[in-house]
Amino acid sequence: MSASSVALPGDPPGGRRATWIWGIGVAVYFVAVIFRTSLGVAGLDAAERFDVNASALSTFSILQLLVYAGMQIPVGLLVDRFGTKKVLTFGVVLFTAGQLGFAFSPSYGTALASRALLGCGDAMTFISVLRLGTRWFPARRGPMIAQIAALFGMAGNLVSTIFISRTLHGLGWTTTFAGSAMAGVLVLVLMLLFLKDHPEGHEPPPAEHAGAAYVRKQIAESWREPGTRLGLWVHFTTQFPAMFFLLLWGLPYLVEAQGLSRATAGELLTLVVLSNMAIGLVYGQVIARHHAARAPLALGTVGATALVWAATLACPGDRAPMWLLITLCAVLGACGPASMIGFDFARPANPPERQGTASGIVNMGGFVASMTTLLAVGVLLDATGDSYRIAFSSLFVLQTLGVAQILRLRARTARRERERLVASRVEAVHVPA
């Protein structure tokens, strides 16, 4: 029997109420992703509005990722210390204020500050939603609820692609961004009225919070677990190939290097999102039923991504055939679901009171890799006279590093999980009289 299918002592019951409560948290994450990705469809408008060049425009995305990645461990600690509701509330206030500030920003500097504020609030959402799921659902449901949460995040990306872009050109900059900010107000009201950190009878044990000593202990104990480190490297290796493509370099590559129209390039980027949503459901079901499939799925996704990128970049001639570009975008859709597997390694490795901290460490991985790739591709494009083949080959360096770390930690993590499974069975059988 796999670790994921065992009913652990003290597991929350799940049920309709759990789904409703968790759904409110997912709605917050959905809105956060809409705000996060809204700049992706407004890049040309932003360049014109603030009178900036491409390098200054790319700073919006890089700053947002920098803030997001830098906030992951602090947010994890905050969630473990104060609970989901308080952290999510603060996050909603921040990202709604950031979206409103972006709507009314009169200059590039204030717009940059608004995106940083938005990134700070956004950073508080996903880890909080993951912890909310562990508090309301049995452990065996963890892989599936994580994939569903990520699926709703990608749905937020679709909203930006389809609706924000249309309202932007129909209603204008200020009306579009200020109007979308009202979605943040709506989820804030729902959260304040209905969200609860945990079901009755499943309160977390009291923890000693001794300032800096507590913070160091939480981080050290989370990092000491091989499952946490393996989760970070899985997230690092799997997420960034799609992230850097969707956030910044996909559209320029498809238009400038492949000679596609903006409309066709946009359709291919949408294919990445749709593929992500479909594959996420499959991965969640497979892992929930077969816990041993986690590492093979992650490594298989990395291998498939590397193979299709190598085929695309090595294709003779200046342009790859359309069927290969379609295959590339479909395979890139698996990167997001594969990155969720990282949390499935960290979750059983840490007790409930460390789930936020461990998730924060894992979540840093992909965003650090994405930020590194965004910068590396930009530098290499400038250095090679816009050679996308050379610039995009930098992906293979990070993939090689990540795979080496995954293989190094895989056996150690499996051994620790077996030890914990035996301990949980003993705890469930030997109940004091």
C-alpha positions in Angstrom: 0.0 0.0 0.0 1.4 3.4 -0.9 1.9 6.2 1.7 -0.7 8.3 0.0 -3.5 5.8 0.4 -3.1 5.3 4.2 -5.5 7.0 6.5 -3.2 8.7 8.9 -4.2 9.3 12.5 -5.8 12.7 12.9 -6.6 13.1 9.2 -9.3 15.7 8.6 -12.5 14.3 7.1 -12.9 16.4 3.9 -16.4 16.6 2.6 -18.6 19.3 1.2 -17.8 21.9 3.8 -14.1 21.3 3.2 -14.6 21.8 -0.5 -16.4 25.1 0.0 -13.8 26.5 2.4 -10.9 25.4 0.2 -12.7 26.7 -2.8 -12.7 30.2 -1.4 -8.9 29.9 -1.0 -8.6 28.7 -4.6 -10.7 31.7 -5.7 -8.2 34.0 -4.1 -5.4 32.2 -6.0 -7.4 32.4 -9.2 -7.7 36.2 -8.9 -4.0 36.5 -7.9 -3.0 34.8 -11.1 -5.2 37.0 -13.2 -3.5 40.0 -11.7 0.0 38.4 -12.1 -0.4 37.6 -15.8 -2.4 40.7 -16.8 0.8 42.4 -17.8 1.6 39.6 -20.3 -1.3 40.9 -22.6 -0.6 44.5 -21.9 3.1 44.7 -22.7 2.8 46.9 -25.8 0.3 49.2 -24.1 2.6 49.5 -21.1 5.5 50.4 -23.3 3.5 53.1 -25.0 1.9 54.4 -21.8 5.2 54.7 -19.8 7.4 55.4 -22.9 9.9 52.6 -22.1 12.0 50.2 -24.2 12.0 46.4 -24.1 14.6 46.1 -21.4 12.7 48.4 -19.0 9.5 46.6 -19.9 11.1 43.2 -19.0 12.0 44.6 -15.6 8.3 44.4 -14.7 8.4 40.5 -15.0 11.8 40.1 -13.5 11.0 42.3 -10.5 7.7 40.4 -9.9 9.5 37.1 -10.0 12.3 38.4 -7.7 9.7 39.6 -5.1 7.7 36.4 -5.4 10.7 34.1 -5.0 12.2 36.1 -2.2 8.9 36.0 -0.2 8.4 32.2 -0.3 10.2 31.2 2.9 9.0 34.3 4.9 5.5 33.6 3.7 5.8 29.9 4.7 6.9 30.9 8.2 4.0 33.4 8.4 1.5 30.8 7.5 2.9 28.3 10.1 2.9 31.1 12.7 -0.4 32.9 12.1 -2.5 30.5 10.0 -3.9 30.7 6.5 -6.7 33.3 6.9 -4.6 36.1 8.3 -1.8 35.6 5.7 -4.3 35.3 2.8 -6.1 38.4 4.0 -2.9 40.4 4.0 -2.0 39.0 0.6 -5.4 40.0 -1.0 -5.1 43.5 0.3 -1.6 43.8 -1.1 -2.2 42.4 -4.6 -5.5 44.4 -4.9 -3.7 47.6 -4.0 -1.0 46.7 -6.5 -3.5 46.2 -9.3 -5.3 49.5 -8.4 -1.9 51.3 -8.2 -1.0 49.9 -11.6 -4.3 51.2 -13.1 -3.6 54.8 -12.0 0.2 54.9 -12.1 1.3 58.1 -13.8 4.9 57.0 -14.4 7.2 54.0 -14.9 8.5 54.2 -11.4 5.1 54.1 -9.7 4.0 51.3 -12.0 7.1 49.3 -11.1 6.4 49.8 -7.4 2.8 48.7 -8.0 3.9 45.5 -9.6 6.3 44.8 -6.8 3.4 45.3 -4.3 1.3 42.9 -6.4 4.1 40.3 -6.5 4.4 40.5 -2.7 0.6 39.8 -2.2 0.6 37.2 -4.9 3.5 35.4 -3.1 1.2 34.8 -0.1 -1.5 32.9 -2.0 -0.4 29.6 -3.3 1.4 28.4 -0.2 -1.6 29.4 1.9 -3.9 27.5 -0.4 -1.7 24.4 -0.2 -1.8 24.5 3.6 -5.5 25.1 3.6 -5.9 21.9 1.7 -3.8 19.9 4.1 -5.8 21.2 7.0 -9.2 20.3 5.5 -8.6 17.1 3.4 -7.1 13.7 4.2 -3.4 13.3 3.3 -4.2 10.9 0.4 -6.1 13.7 -1.3 -3.1 16.0 -1.3 -1.7 15.4 -4.8 -5.1 15.9 -6.4 -6.1 19.1 -4.6 -2.7 20.6 -5.3 -3.1 19.9 -9.1 -6.7 21.3 -9.0 -5.5 24.5 -7.3 -2.8 24.8 -10.0 -5.4 24.2 -12.7 -7.5 27.1 -11.4 -4.4 29.2 -11.5 -3.9 28.4 -15.2 -7.6 29.3 -15.7 -6.7 32.7 -14.3 -4.0 32.9 -17.0 -6.7 32.2 -19.6 -8.9 35.0 -18.3 -6.0 37.4 -18.8 -5.3 36.1 -22.3 -8.9 36.2 -23.4 -10.8 38.9 -21.4 -8.2 41.3 -20.1 -6.7 41.7 -23.6 -10.2 42.5 -25.0 -11.3 44.9 -22.4 -7.9 46.6 -22.5 -8.4 47.6 -26.2 -12.1 48.2 -25.7 -12.3 50.1 -22.4 -8.7 51.4 -22.0 -5.9 51.0 -19.5 -7.4 52.6 -16.3 -10.9 51.1 -16.6 -9.5 47.6 -17.3 -7.0 47.4 -14.4 -9.2 49.3 -11.9 -12.2 47.2 -12.9 -10.3 43.9 -12.5 -9.2 45.0 -9.1 -12.8 44.7 -7.9 -12.4 40.9 -8.1 -9.8 41.3 -5.3 -12.4 43.1 -3.2 -15.0 40.4 -3.8 -12.7 37.5 -2.7 -11.6 39.5 0.3 -15.2 39.8 1.4 -15.9 36.1 0.9 -12.7 35.2 2.8 -13.5 37.4 5.8 -17.0 36.0 6.0 -16.5 32.3 5.5 -12.8 31.1 5.5 -11.6 29.1 8.5 -8.1 27.7 9.0 -9.2 24.2 10.0 -12.2 22.1 10.8 -13.5 21.8 14.4 -11.6 19.2 16.4 -8.5 19.4 14.1 -6.7 22.4 15.7 -3.0 22.3 15.2 -0.9 21.7 18.3 0.4 24.8 20.0 3.9 25.8 18.9 6.5 27.7 20.7 7.3 30.9 18.7 10.6 32.2 20.1 11.4 34.9 17.6 14.5 34.4 15.5 15.3 31.0 17.2 11.9 29.7 16.1 12.5 30.9 12.5 15.9 29.3 12.3 14.5 26.0 13.7 11.6 25.9 11.2 13.9 26.5 8.2 16.6 24.1 9.5 14.3 21.2 10.3 12.4 21.6 7.0 15.6 21.7 5.0 17.0 18.8 6.9 14.4 16.6 5.4 15.5 15.1 2.0 11.9 15.2 0.8 11.9 19.0 1.1 15.2 19.3 -0.8 14.0 16.8 -3.4 10.8 18.8 -3.8 12.7 22.0 -4.4 14.8 20.4 -7.1 11.8 18.9 -8.8 10.1 22.3 -8.8 13.3 23.9 -10.0 13.8 21.5 -12.9 10.3 21.2 -14.2 8.7 24.6 -13.9 11.0 27.1 -15.6 10.9 25.9 -19.3 7.2 26.9 -19.6 7.4 29.8 -17.2 10.1 31.8 -19.1 8.3 31.0 -22.3 4.9 32.2 -21.2 6.1 35.2 -19.2 8.4 36.9 -21.6 10.3 35.1 -24.4 7.7 32.9 -26.0 6.0 35.6 -28.1 9.3 37.2 -29.3 10.7 33.7 -30.3 7.6 32.7 -32.2 7.2 36.0 -34.0 10.9 37.0 -34.6 12.6 33.6 -34.9 9.8 31.6 -36.3 8.1 34.3 -38.4 4.6 33.7 -37.1 1.9 36.4 -36.8 1.1 37.7 -33.3 -2.3 36.0 -33.5 -0.8 32.6 -34.3 1.8 33.0 -31.6 -0.9 33.9 -29.2 -2.8 30.7 -30.1 0.3 28.6 -29.4 0.8 30.3 -26.0 -2.9 29.5 -25.2 -2.2 25.9 -26.2 0.5 25.7 -23.4 -2.2 26.8 -20.9 -4.8 24.4 -22.1 -2.3 21.5 -22.2 -1.3 22.4 -18.6 -4.9 22.2 -17.4 -5.6 18.9 -19.1 -2.3 17.2 -18.0 -2.7 18.6 -14.4 -5.8 16.5 -13.9 -4.1 13.4 -15.3 -1.0 13.8 -13.1 -3.1 14.4 -10.0 -5.1 11.2 -10.5 -2.1 9.1 -11.2 -0.1 10.3 -8.2 -3.1 10.0 -5.9 -3.4 6.3 -6.9 0.3 5.5 -7.4 2.6 7.4 -5.1 5.7 5.7 -6.6 4.9 7.5 -9.9 6.0 10.9 -8.7 9.7 10.7 -9.6 9.1 8.9 -13.0 6.5 11.5 -14.0 8.9 14.4 -13.0 11.9 12.9 -14.8 9.8 11.9 -17.8 8.5 15.4 -18.1 12.1 16.8 -18.0 13.2 14.3 -20.6 10.3 15.1 -22.9 10.8 18.8 -22.5 14.5 18.6 -23.2 13.9 16.3 -26.3 11.4 18.6 -27.9 13.4 21.7 -27.3 16.5 20.1 -28.7 14.5 19.0 -31.8 13.1 22.5 -32.3 16.4 24.3 -31.8 18.4 21.8 -34.0 15.8 21.9 -36.8 17.6 22.7 -40.1 16.8 26.0 -41.7 15.6 29.2 -40.0 12.2 27.9 -39.0 10.7 24.8 -37.4 7.7 23.2 -38.9 4.3 24.1 -37.4 3.7 20.5 -36.2 6.9 20.7 -34.1 6.0 24.0 -32.6 2.5 22.6 -31.7 4.2 19.6 -30.1 6.6 21.9 -28.2 3.8 24.0 -26.7 1.8 20.8 -25.8 4.7 19.3 -24.0 5.5 22.6 -22.2 2.0 22.3 -20.8 3.2 19.4 -18.7 5.8 21.5 -16.9 3.4 23.2 -14.5 1.7 19.9 -13.3 5.2 18.3 -13.0 6.3 21.1 -10.8 3.4 20.4 -8.4 5.0 17.0 -7.8 7.7 18.8 -5.8 5.1 19.6 -3.1 4.1 15.9 -3.0 7.6 15.1 -1.9 7.7 17.8 0.8 4.2 17.2 2.2 4.8 13.8 3.7 8.3 14.8 4.9 7.1 17.5 7.3 4.6 17.7 10.1 1.5 20.0 9.8 3.2 22.8 11.8 6.0 23.0 9.2 3.9 22.6 6.0 4.0 26.3 5.1 7.8 26.6 5.6 8.5 23.5 3.6 6.1 24.6 0.8 7.9 27.9 0.7 11.3 26.3 0.2 9.9 24.1 -2.6 8.1 27.0 -4.3 11.4 29.0 -4.5 12.9 26.4 -6.8 11.0 27.0 -10.0 10.9 30.8 -9.6 14.6 31.0 -9.0 15.2 28.9 -12.1 12.7 31.0 -14.1 14.3 34.2 -13.1 17.8 32.9 -13.9 16.6 31.8 -17.3 14.9 35.1 -18.1 18.2 36.9 -17.4 20.4 34.3 -19.1 18.4 34.4 -22.3 18.3 38.2 -22.4 22.1 38.4 -21.9 22.8 35.7 -24.5 20.5 37.3 -27.1 22.4 40.6 -26.7 25.8 38.9 -26.8 25.0 36.7 -29.9 23.1 39.1 -32.0 19.6 37.7 -31.2 20.5 34.0 -31.7 17.6 32.2 -30.1 19.3 28.9 -30.7 22.2 29.7 -28.5 20.2 31.7 -25.9 17.6 29.0 -25.4 20.3 26.3 -25.1 20.9 27.7 -21.6 17.8 25.7 -20.6 19.8 22.5 -20.8 22.3 23.6 -18.2 19.7 24.1 -15.5 17.9 20.9 -16.5 21.2 18.9 -16.1 21.8 20.4 -12.7 18.3 19.7 -11.5 18.2 16.1 -12.7 21.5 15.4 -11.0 20.1 16.6 -7.7 16.9 14.7 -8.2 18.7 11.4 -8.7 21.0 12.1 -5.7 18.1 12.7 -3.3 15.5 10.2 -4.7 16.5 7.1 -2.8 17.1 8.9 0.5 13.6 10.4 0.3 12.0 7.1 -0.4 13.7 5.5 2.6 12.5 8.2 4.9 8.9 7.9 3.6 8.9 4.2 4.3 10.1 4.8 7.9 7.3 7.3 8.4 4.7 5.0 7.0 5.7 2.2 9.5 5.6 4.7 12.3 2.1 5.9 11.3 0.8 2.3 11.2 2.2 1.7 14.7 0.6 4.9 16.0 -2.7 3.9 14.5 -2.7 0.3 16.0 -1.1 0.9 19.4 -3.6 3.2 21.1 -3.2 3.7 24.9 -6.0 2.3 27.0 
